[in-house]
Amino acid sequence: MNVYLTPLQHDALCEIFNISVGRAAAAMGGLVGENVSLSVPAMRFCSIDALKDRMNMVEWQQVSAVSQSFKGSFEGDALLMFPNDDGMEIVRLMLSHVKQAVDINELRGDALIEIGNLLFNACLSSLADIFDEEFIFDIPRLRSCSGSEVLAQESHSPRNPVLFLNIQFTLGKRHIEGFLAFLITLSSLDTLRHGADRFIRREGTTSTP
């Protein structure tokens, strides 16, 4: 098994991403007028092949996926994916505050892209602050197909790592899980390590005993 980070770097990045999705949750809560909770209970690295194997599981046969490319010293593709029914449920919950009649199917695409934008921007803005640089973003894309088809459209070398984050989304009494993945290069992994070390020095982060 490849060990991409030290335990201290891993803890630092978990903290960074949990802070980031917390900011995204606050922004979503402001949109819907209700408390929204987002958390990252697990973060790990895997290969693109391992992620493809996961996509063969039943719940990922039909998905809602938002992706966006970003460029800088840390570059790659960000991918947010939910099982299709959960993606629709999130849209329904996000639009539940709208008083007039709306066509959920018609607004689904825009709503999912907005959720993806909020998460991508929150996470990458936090990293940009640590790296002290700005990223260049492409236009986000929405796809509804199987998880395997989504990944087949991503040109990611098997030698390059995937940073995989489990995402837990809570709105009201509903709890939905998806994932956020960053398909990055080995040079971007080095940048990520240096950024984690900088965060540790800046914040005085210590690993859990």
C-alpha positions, -999 to +999 in steps of 0.1 A: +000+000+000+013+035-008+017+058+021+011+093+007+010+114+039+024+113+074-002+109+102+004+146+111-002+157+074-033+135+072-048+151+104-040+186+091-057+180+058-087+164+075-090+196+096-086+218+065-114+200+046-138+198+076-134+236+080-139+240+043-171+220+041-183+237+072-181+270+053-199+255+023-226+243+047-230+278+061-234+291+026-260+265+018-279+272+050-281+308+040-296+298+007-323+276+022-329+294+055-323+262+075-293+246+093-272+225+069-245+202+082-216+189+061-187+169+074-158+148+062-158+116+084-130+099+063-102+110+040-079+086+021-059+082-010-067+055-036-059+047-072-083+055-100-087+017-105-098+013-069-123+041-074-136+024-105-141-009-086-161+010-060-183+024-088-193-012-097-213-014-065-251-013-069-257+021-053-234+038-079-250+023-110-268+056-115-253+088-102-254+126-102-219+139-107-205+174-108-169+178-120-146+208-124-110+211-135-086+235-117-050+246-125-022+259-104+007+243-085-020+220-072-040+209-102-064+182-114-101+175-115-126+178-086-155+153-086-186+154-064-208+123-067-241+111-052-262+081-059-289+094-083-318+092-058-298+109-031-288+137-055-325+143-063-333+142-026-307+169-019-322+191-046-357+185-031-344+195+003-326+226-010-357+238-028-382+229+000-382+266+012-394+278-022-431+287-018-442+288-054-446+256-074-413+245-091-404+217-114-377+198-094-365+180-126-361+212-144-340+228-116-321+197-106-291+204-128-286+240-117-290+231-080-265+203-082-240+225-100-245+252-073-238+226-045-207+214-064-195+250-068-199+257-031-180+226-021-152+229-047-147+266-040-147+262-002-121+234-004-099+249-030-100+284-016-087+270+017-059+252-001-052+284-021-048+304+011-023+278+024-004+277-009-006+315-012-018+314-048-049+315-069-064+286-089-078+288-124-112+270-127-129+256-158-167+256-161-183+228-139-200+199-157-230+178-146-234+142-156-261+117-149-250+082-158-233+053-141-203+060-118-181+039-141-191+060-171-182+092-152-147+079-144-142+065-179-145+101-192-118+113-168-083+111-183-064+101-151-032+080-152-033+049-130+001+061-116-015+093-102-033+094-069-070+101-061-077+120-029-110+106-017-133+123+009-165+109+023-191+136+026-220+135+050-248+159+042-275+166+068-305+189+063-334+186+087-338+150+096-323+137+063-288+123+062-272+117+028-237+105+019-217+110-012-181+116-020-157+143-031-126+132-050-096+151-063-079+135-092-044+149-090-008+144-103+022+133-083+036+168-085+003+181-070+007+156-042+041+171-034+024+205-033-003+191-010+023+177+014+041+210+015+008+228+021-001+205+050+034+211+065+029+249+062-006+246+079+009+225+107+036+251+113+011+280+111-016+264+134+007+244+156-014+213+148-004+182+168-014+146+160-039+128+183-021+106+209 
